[in-house]
Amino acid sequence: MERFAVLDARTTALTERLLRLAVSGLPRMYREESDEFAFTRAFTGQPGDLTPQLRGTSLRYGAIVALGAHFLPEPEQKTVLGGRSLVDFIATLTDRVGDNTNLGDAALVAWACAQSAHPLLRVALGRLQKLDRLSAPQYVVESAWVVSALAAARAQADVEEHLSAARKRLLDCVVPGSPVFPHTTGPGLVRGYRNHIACFADQVYPVQALARLHHSSKGGDAAALAAARTTAEQICRLQGPDGQWWWHYDARSGDVVEGYPVYSVHQHAMAPMALLDLAEAGGDDFAEPIRRGLLWMEGPAELGPDAESMIHDDEGVTWRKVYRGDPRKVVRALNSVTTRAVPGWKLPGIDTVYKPRAIDRECRPYEFGWLLFTWLGGLA
């Protein structure tokens, strides 16, 4: 497969293993009683005696699974989707988009419709447009999904006016001179002390969206491609010594505010997804940071020389994250306050008090949806 060209023998074998794991793990997250995916599959107990439990449901995660399952052979699609065809599953997702649906959920459903050329695409786009209040602040992640959805749909429907406004919203929200995206496109959605904090998802989804926008535009979109490159280069420059993709950034300067948690989905799917899309759209080479990020999955350095792997084939999961285990996320809160006052300043010694030694033993469907989408798909 073309995307595997960035990998060496070790990371190729690792990625193939993860793809098999996704196909075997996703059916265990499907709730047959409601024909939808759970929000999470969490494990309680101690290592060696863990009990899984499905919790909640998620329209958003179902749409992301649909995006990834699109690239599977039909028999495997039905295995992943509880025996249903992809067409039927996406139809159900579209029917569930209503007036009170979250903007990001609606964007992902529309994207899944566009990618599969679904007969309900125009319905999904109409609902997305109705929900998208372009004049109001939005979360950057959801704004990026709107751009990706519309870029995927533009060859099948007239979305140019909506796409132009969504593009402008995403590009204009960046703090002048900053190499990273903020958490929101305008004020009022988060508390003042963390207005300057952006997360890793706030970077990868805009990089992906702008790369896809450039690729879908006749003659390209130089401004979109340049913005995507700037952010991709920054997160790669700041990548951890053992391949970690860090979590929180200062939206004013692009510096890391707090590295933890480190999430498995960032390592095996979301970072490669954005960087591979950008590489295909603009020819950049991100092979080394992609490989380094993948290798973190085999045994996080934070956990010591005998670190447990984040991959568990028998259970059909990758553990969600490595984190500090600090009460009430005190490190994140303190770093948000201190860096707000003085950019780059953190309380000395706090990293030694709360070391990242804890594992979050759960797995969410979207993690495997993006994994399939990343490594089986592509801009073509």
ABEGO torsion letter per residue (X at the ends): XAAAAABBAAAAAAAAAAAAAAAAAAAAABBAAAGBBBABBBBBEBBGBBBBBBBEBBAAAAAAAAAAAAABBAAAAAAAAGGBBAAAAAAAAAAABBAABBAAAAAAAAAAAAAAGBAAAAAAAAAAAAABBAABBBBAAAAAAAAAAAAAAAAABBAAAAAAAAAAAAAAABBBGBABBBABABBGABBAAAAABBBAAAAAAAAAAAAAAAAABBGEBAAAAAAAAAAAAAAAAABBAAGBBBABBBAAAGBBABAOBBBAAAAAAAAAAAAAAAAAAAGBBAAAAAAAAAAAAAGBAAAEAABBBABBAAAGBBBABBBAGBBGGAAAAAAAAAAAABBGBBBBGAAAABBBABBBBBBBAAAAAAAAAAAABEAX
